[in-house]
Amino acid sequence: MVETRARELFAPLGPSYDRYARLLSFGQDPRWRRFLVSRVSAGPRDEVLDVATGTGAVALELVRQKGCSVVGVDQSPEMLAEARRRIATNRVSLVEASADALPFEDEAFDGLTAAYLLRYLSDLPAGLLGLARVLRAGATASFLDFGVPSAAAARALWNLYVDVGLPTLGRVISPGWHEVGRFLGGSIREFDERWPVPRLLDAFREAGFEDVRARRLSLGGCTVVWGRRA
């Protein structure tokens, strides 16, 4: 199961995750997360669900940008332990649960964010339906994941980096990051082949989202998709 594989890879990396995610993305990861949060329409009276919250970086950015309350969900107790260590505000609460089986009532939240989740949903159309279920009508959902650049020169550089650079840098950092470096390239390519952006947007619409949009960042190395619950 893809979600289980992701948990095995990333669970031990909580204490170093944010630092090396920034390093290995050449400083782009924080920028991508800020843009992800900027797409969400929420304010101080709203409660937003952050799925695959990890160490809580997006949850904290939601509080900073929007002033809202946040419920952060992750399947990894190890990641949640790191999030609890870092989060000092009572505006964020944390719940251990799988994105495929969210333990919340229908229409419970005023917004939703998810960073690096889409590739790990065991059934993407069913997963999107489950995420839409917990959103109130008109609420915004925003998703971030890696992408494959479409321009030939950018794609060539991307291929070189994910095939050689990531595994090599990961080996220098730790055995765990070496495994992540070996895993990511194939995972990103497979998802891009199965769910190119036009098809991905169609899946969002079929799951009950409207005004669905996408923006590629960093020459296509990241894609952010957002839309409103119909």
C-alpha positions as CSV (number, residue, x, y, z in Angstrom):
1,M,0.0,0.0,0.0
2,V,1.4,3.4,-1.0
3,E,0.4,5.2,2.1
4,T,2.0,2.5,4.3
5,R,5.2,2.8,2.3
6,A,5.2,6.6,2.8
7,R,4.8,6.1,6.6
8,E,7.7,3.7,6.7
9,L,9.9,6.1,4.8
10,F,9.1,9.4,6.6
11,A,8.2,8.4,10.1
12,P,11.8,8.3,11.4
13,L,12.7,11.6,9.8
14,G,10.5,14.0,11.9
15,P,13.3,15.8,13.8
16,S,15.2,16.5,10.5
17,Y,12.3,16.7,8.1
18,D,11.7,20.5,7.7
19,R,15.4,21.3,7.6
20,Y,16.3,18.8,4.8
21,A,13.0,19.3,2.9
22,R,14.2,23.0,2.6
23,L,17.7,22.0,1.7
24,L,16.8,19.3,-0.9
25,S,14.3,21.6,-2.6
26,F,16.9,24.4,-2.8
27,G,14.8,26.5,-0.4
28,Q,11.6,26.2,-2.3
29,D,9.6,24.0,0.1
30,P,8.6,26.9,2.5
31,R,7.6,29.0,-0.5
32,W,5.4,26.3,-1.9
33,R,3.7,25.9,1.5
34,R,3.1,29.6,1.8
35,F,1.5,29.6,-1.7
36,L,-0.6,26.5,-0.7
37,V,-2.0,28.3,2.3
38,S,-2.6,31.6,0.4
39,R,-5.2,29.8,-1.8
40,V,-7.4,29.0,1.2
41,S,-10.2,31.4,2.0
42,A,-10.4,31.4,5.8
43,G,-10.4,33.8,8.7
44,P,-10.1,33.9,12.5
45,R,-13.5,32.4,13.1
46,D,-12.9,29.4,10.8
47,E,-11.5,26.0,11.4
48,V,-9.3,24.4,8.7
49,L,-8.3,20.8,8.4
50,D,-4.6,20.1,7.5
51,V,-4.3,16.6,6.2
52,A,-0.9,14.9,6.2
53,T,0.2,17.6,8.6
54,G,3.6,16.0,9.4
55,T,5.6,18.3,11.6
56,G,2.9,20.9,11.5
57,A,4.6,23.4,9.1
58,V,1.4,24.0,7.1
59,A,-0.8,24.2,10.2
60,L,1.5,26.9,11.6
61,E,1.5,28.8,8.3
62,L,-2.3,28.7,8.3
63,V,-2.4,30.3,11.8
64,R,0.2,32.9,10.7
65,Q,-1.5,33.8,7.5
66,K,-5.2,33.4,8.3
67,G,-5.5,33.5,12.1
68,C,-7.8,30.5,11.9
69,S,-8.0,27.4,14.1
70,V,-6.4,24.2,12.6
71,V,-6.9,20.5,13.1
72,G,-3.8,18.7,11.9
73,V,-4.2,15.0,10.9
74,D,-1.4,12.6,10.2
75,Q,-1.2,8.8,10.1
76,S,2.3,8.8,11.7
77,P,2.6,9.1,15.5
78,E,6.2,9.8,15.1
79,M,5.5,12.9,12.9
80,L,2.8,14.0,15.3
81,A,5.2,13.8,18.2
82,E,7.5,16.2,16.4
83,A,4.6,18.5,15.6
84,R,3.6,18.6,19.3
85,R,7.1,19.4,20.3
86,R,7.2,22.4,17.8
87,I,3.7,23.8,18.1
88,A,3.2,26.2,21.0
89,T,-0.2,27.7,20.1
90,N,-3.6,26.4,21.2
91,R,-4.9,27.3,17.7
92,V,-3.7,23.9,16.5
93,S,-4.9,20.5,17.6
94,L,-3.5,17.2,16.3
95,V,-5.3,14.0,15.5
96,E,-3.8,10.6,14.5
97,A,-5.8,9.3,11.5
98,S,-5.5,8.2,7.9
99,A,-6.5,10.5,5.1
100,D,-8.5,7.6,3.7
101,A,-10.7,7.4,6.8
102,L,-11.1,10.8,8.3
103,P,-12.9,10.6,11.7
104,F,-14.9,13.8,11.3
105,E,-18.6,14.6,10.7
106,D,-19.8,15.7,7.2
107,E,-19.3,19.4,6.5
108,A,-17.2,19.9,9.6
109,F,-14.5,22.3,8.3
110,D,-14.3,25.7,6.6
111,G,-11.2,24.9,4.6
112,L,-8.7,22.1,3.9
113,T,-5.0,21.9,3.1
114,A,-2.8,18.9,2.2
115,A,0.9,19.0,1.3
116,Y,2.4,15.9,-0.4
117,L,-0.7,13.8,0.1
118,L,-2.2,13.1,-3.4
119,R,0.5,10.6,-4.5
120,Y,-0.1,8.5,-1.4
121,L,-3.9,8.1,-1.6
122,S,-4.6,4.5,-2.3
123,D,-7.6,5.4,-4.5
124,L,-7.4,9.1,-5.6
125,P,-11.0,9.6,-6.8
126,A,-12.3,7.9,-3.6
127,G,-9.8,9.8,-1.5
128,L,-10.9,13.2,-3.0
129,L,-14.6,12.3,-2.2
130,G,-13.6,11.6,1.4
131,L,-11.8,14.9,1.7
132,A,-14.7,16.8,0.1
133,R,-17.1,15.1,2.5
134,V,-15.7,17.0,5.6
135,L,-15.9,20.4,3.9
136,R,-18.8,22.9,4.2
137,A,-20.3,24.1,0.9
138,G,-18.2,26.9,-0.5
139,A,-15.1,26.0,1.5
140,T,-11.7,26.0,-0.2
141,A,-9.4,23.0,-0.5
142,S,-5.8,23.5,-1.5
143,F,-3.3,20.7,-2.3
144,L,0.4,20.7,-3.0
145,D,2.6,18.0,-4.5
146,F,5.7,17.5,-6.6
147,G,5.5,17.8,-10.3
148,V,7.5,16.9,-13.4
149,P,8.5,19.9,-15.5
150,S,7.0,20.0,-19.0
151,A,9.7,22.1,-20.7
152,A,12.5,19.9,-22.2
153,A,15.5,21.7,-20.6
154,A,13.8,21.9,-17.2
155,R,12.8,18.3,-17.4
156,A,16.4,17.2,-18.2
157,L,17.7,19.0,-15.2
158,W,14.9,17.6,-13.0
159,N,15.7,14.0,-14.2
160,L,19.3,14.5,-13.4
161,Y,18.5,15.8,-9.9
162,V,16.0,13.2,-8.9
163,D,17.9,10.3,-10.4
164,V,21.4,11.3,-9.2
165,G,21.4,14.3,-7.0
166,L,18.7,13.3,-4.5
167,P,20.0,9.8,-3.8
168,T,23.6,11.1,-3.5
169,L,22.7,14.0,-1.2
170,G,20.4,11.7,0.8
171,R,23.3,9.2,1.3
172,V,25.4,12.1,2.8
173,I,22.6,13.0,5.2
174,S,21.5,9.6,6.6
175,P,20.4,6.1,5.5
176,G,16.8,7.2,5.9
177,W,17.2,10.2,3.6
178,H,19.0,8.0,1.1
179,E,16.0,5.8,0.9
180,V,13.7,8.8,0.4
181,G,16.0,10.1,-2.3
182,R,15.9,6.7,-4.1
183,F,12.1,6.6,-3.8
184,L,10.9,10.0,-4.8
185,G,11.8,10.2,-8.5
186,G,9.9,7.1,-9.4
187,S,6.9,8.0,-7.2
188,I,6.6,11.5,-8.8
189,R,7.0,10.2,-12.3
190,E,4.4,7.5,-11.8
191,F,1.8,9.9,-10.4
192,D,2.5,12.4,-13.2
193,E,1.9,9.8,-15.8
194,R,-1.3,8.5,-14.2
195,W,-2.7,11.9,-13.2
196,P,-1.4,14.6,-15.5
197,V,-2.8,18.0,-14.5
198,P,-5.8,18.1,-16.8
199,R,-7.0,14.7,-15.7
200,L,-6.2,15.6,-12.0
201,L,-8.5,18.7,-12.3
202,D,-11.2,16.5,-13.8
203,A,-10.9,14.2,-10.8
204,F,-11.4,17.2,-8.5
205,R,-14.5,18.3,-10.3
206,E,-15.9,14.8,-10.2
207,A,-15.4,14.7,-6.5
208,G,-17.5,17.8,-6.0
209,F,-15.1,20.7,-6.3
210,E,-15.7,23.8,-8.6
211,D,-13.6,26.6,-9.8
212,V,-10.7,24.2,-9.8
213,R,-7.3,25.7,-10.7
214,A,-3.7,24.6,-10.8
215,R,-0.4,26.5,-10.8
216,R,3.0,25.1,-11.5
217,L,5.8,26.5,-9.3
218,S,9.6,26.4,-9.6
219,L,9.6,25.5,-13.4
220,G,7.1,22.7,-12.8
221,G,8.8,21.0,-9.9
222,C,5.7,21.6,-7.7
223,T,2.0,21.8,-8.6
224,V,-0.6,23.4,-6.4
225,V,-4.3,22.6,-7.0
226,W,-7.2,24.4,-5.4
227,G,-11.0,24.7,-5.6
228,R,-14.2,25.2,-3.7
229,R,-16.6,22.6,-2.4
230,A,-19.7,22.8,-4.5
